[in-house]
Amino acid sequence: MSMGVPRVEGRAAGAAAKGPRVREALLGYAYLVPAFVVFGIFFFYPLGRLVQLSLFDTRGVFANQRQEFVGFSQWWDVLGGEEFRSSLWITFQYVLFTVPAGIVLGIVLATLAHRKMKGIKFFQTVFSSTVATSVAVASVIFFALINPEVGYFRNISWLSWLNTENPDTALLAVSVSSVWQNLGLTFIIVLAALQSIPDDLTEAATLDGFGPVRRFFRVTLPLLGPTLMFVVVVLVIFAFQAFAQIDILTKGGPQGRTETLVYRIFTIQFDDVNTAAVMSLGLFALTFVITLFQYGMLERRVTYGD
């Protein structure tokens, strides 16, 4: 009997300790419920609805509409079609025009503003001011500047490459407005990363004989790896979601040369909602894969400071 008492007390102590853990777990799940509700309403349900629409072919008009199940064959037809591939190529061009330029300009401005001198706060405020500008406002500003009919610089020859009526340069003109609009965000993030780098590292590099350029590429830039990884991912996602600047500046023209994938989905959704659903799923999958690829590739090259 004496051997049984400690065993019973041990089970009682375990049950008593298990109670608070269960309550903590339930409390944690309770905190997650609002997030699950929001994701369910605004993400999982629309995603499921898109999948449903992509598997059917809607025929007829309004009250006489009927849906015919076509399965995944519609996916292969749409994703392998000329419209999707053309819009996807324009989107990739837009990414190439906006992301590298935005990164380089953000780094240059942040490096110039990362100085201890009188009045530098003024320049930091000016460089970061575009972060308060919406896409619509930035697009309207550039519309007033570069529009070939009513733009302020319409008669200046060295800005002819910004002519939005030129099929070969229209996408570049839209890209300029996006780079300018996102520059404030890039500048703020990179400047914050520069300010977090210990001065001891740059001072040690200076004592080792590193000049400003060599010190930047051998010390500063590697330490900016995690920040640049984040900025690249954000800018790529912004570029894939570009819509307002296209709609305001070019309406997808001229000759469809600025019709990115998002804008193409918008224009066809009223006439063919099933095709638009398939394109939306393709865009979602592509963005997801590219983001994973960026994290995987860039993570290998990131150098974290102690």
N, C-alpha and C positions, 0 to 999 in steps of 0.2 A: 504493500500500500504506500509505503514511503517513496517508492520509485515512481509512482503514478502522479504524485502531486506536482513535481516540477514540469512534467510533460503537459499537464492540463494548464498550468500557469503559462507555459511557453505558447501554447495555442491561443490562449486568451490575449497575451501580449501581442502576438502577430495579428490577430483580428483587430485589436485596438489600434495598431499602427497602420493597418490597411485602410481603416475608415477615413482618416485625413487624406490619404493619397487618392482614394476614390472621389472624395469631394473636390479635391484640387483638379482632378482630371475632368470631372463634370463641369467645374467652373471654367476651365480652359475651353471646352467644347462650346459652352454657352457664349463665350466671347467670340468664338468663330462663327456662330450662327448668323449674325448680321452680314458678315463677309460672304458666306455661302449664299445667302438670300440675294444679295446684290449681284454676285457673279452668276447666279442661276437665272435671274431676270434679264440682266443686260448682256450676258455672254453665252452661257450654255444653251438657253432657250433659243436665242437668235441663231446660234451655230447649228443647233438641231433643225431649226426651221429651214436654214439654207441647204442642209443636206437633203431634207425632204423635197424641197423645190427642185434641187438639181437632179433628182431621180425621176421627175415627171415632165411631161410636155403638155403645157396648157394650151388648149385650143378654144376658139370661140370668143365671144365678146360679152363681158359683163354677166348678165343672168344666164346666158346660154353657154358659159364656159364649162368645159369638162377637162379633166386631167387624165392623161394616158401614161401609164407607167412604162418608162423606157430603160430604166436601170442605168448601169454605169456606161453604157454605150454613148450616152450624151456627153459624159466626161471626156472620152477619148476624142469625140468629134470637135468639141469646143476647145479643149486645151491643146489640141493639135492643129487647130484651124489658123488661118492667116490672120484673122482679126486679133486673136489672143497673142500670137507671136509678134505681130507688129507693135501692139501696145506695150508688150513686155519689153521689146527692144528699146522703144522710146523711154520707158521707165528706167532702164539700165543706163541709157545715155544721160538722163536727168540725174541719176545718182553719181555718175562720173563727173558731171559738171559741178555739182553742188558740194559733195562730201569732201574731196581733197582740198578744194579751194577754201571751204569753210574751216577745215582743220588748220591749214597753213596760215591763213589770215588770223585766226584766233590765237595761234601760238606766237605769231609775230607781234600782234598788239599786246598780248599779255606780257611778253618779254620786255617790250618797250615800256610798259606801265609798271613793271616790277622794279621800281627804283625808289630810293629814299632821297627825294628832292622836294623842294618847295613847289606847291601847286600841282603835284602829281595826282591828287585826289580829283581835281577837275577833269583831267584827261581820262582817268578811270571811269568817271561818271559818264563822260561823252561816249567812250568806247562801249560801255555796257547799256547805253540808253535804248538800243533797238530791242532789248529783251521785253520792254514794255509795249512794243508795237505788235499788233496782231497781224496775221497773214493778210487779211483783207485790207488793212490800212497800208501795209507795205506795198501791196499790189496796186492800190489806187495811186500811191505816190509815184511809183515807177510808170504807171499808165500815163500820168500827167507829164512825166519827163520824156519818155521814149516813144510815145505813140506817134506814128508817122504823119498823122493828120492834125492832131491838136497838141502834141507833145511840145514841151518847152525847148528841147534840143533837136527838134525834127529837121532843122536845116544845117546841122553841123555834120560835116562829111566824116569826121573820125568816129562818129557814133553810128555810122550806117550799118555796122554789124549788129546793132541792137534793134534794127527795124523788125517789128513783129509781123510785118506782112511778107518778109522774105522767108520762104520755106526752109532755107538752109541755116538761118540764124535765129529763128523765132524761139526755139527751145533754149538757146543760149541766153536770149533776152529774159525769158522767164526765170532761168537759173540764177541770173544776177540778182533779181529781186529776192529770191529765196536765200541766197548766201548772205545778203545784207540783213535780212530779217532775223536769221539765226545766228548772226555773228555775235550779238550781245550775250547770248547764252553760252556760246563756246568760249568767249573771252572771260566771262565770270568764272566758269568751271576751271579753265586752265590757270587763270590768275590765282585762284584759291589753292590749286595744287602747287604752284610755284612758291607761294608764301609758306606752305607747309614743309618745304625742303629745308633741312637745317643749314644754317650759314657755315657751320664747321666743315661741311663737305666741300662747298665751293672754295672756302679759304684754304683747305688742305690741297685742293687741286691747283689753286693759284701758286701756292708754295712749291708744288711739284713742277712748276713751269708751264702749266696749261694756259694758253691764251683764251680770250673770250669765246671764240668759235669752237675751239677744241673742247673747252670746258662745257659748253652747251651740249655738244653732241656726245661727249663721253660721260658726263655726269648728270646734267639736268634732264636731257631727253629720256634716258633710260628710267629715271625716277618718275617721269610723267607717264610711264606705261599704263598703269591701272586707270588713270584719268582719261588718257587718250582712247583706251579701249571703250570706256563708257561713252565718250563723246561720239566715237565712230558708230557705235550701235544706235545711239539716239538719232544722229543725223541720217543714217541709212533708213531708219523707220520713218522719219519725217519725209524723206524723199519718196519712199514708196507710197505714202499717204497723201502726196501732193494733190490738191484739188482746187482750192480757192484761187490760188495764183493763176492756174490754167484757165479757170472759168472767167476771171476778171480781165486778164490780159489778152487772151487769144481765142477763147471758146473752143479750144482744141485745134484750131487752124494755125496757119493756112495749110490747106490740103491734108489735114489730119496729122501734121508733123509734130504737134505738141499734145496729141491725145494719149496721155498716159493711161495706165491700166485702170486706175481709180476713176478717172474721168470717162473712160470708155464704158465702165460698168454703170456709171450714172446715166449716160446717154441712152443705153439700150434697155435699162430696167423697165421702162414704161411700155416698150414694144415686145420684149422677150424676157420676162422675169426669170425663166428657167436658165437661159444662157447666162444672164447676169449672176445668178446664184452660183453656177459652176465657176465662172471667172472669179467671183469673190472667194470661193474656197481655194482656188488655185493661188490667188494672191496671199491668202492667209498661210497656206502651206509653204509658199516660197519665202515669205517673211520670217516664218518660224525657223526654217532650215538655215537661212542666211544668218540669222541671229545666233543659232547654235554653232554654226561654222566659225563666226567671228570670235565667239567666246573661246572655242576650242583652239583656234590658230593663234590668237593674240595672247591667250593665257600663257602659252609656252615662251613668249618673248617678253613677258612682264617681269620687271625687276622691282622688288619691294624693298623699300628702305627700312632699316631697323628702327 
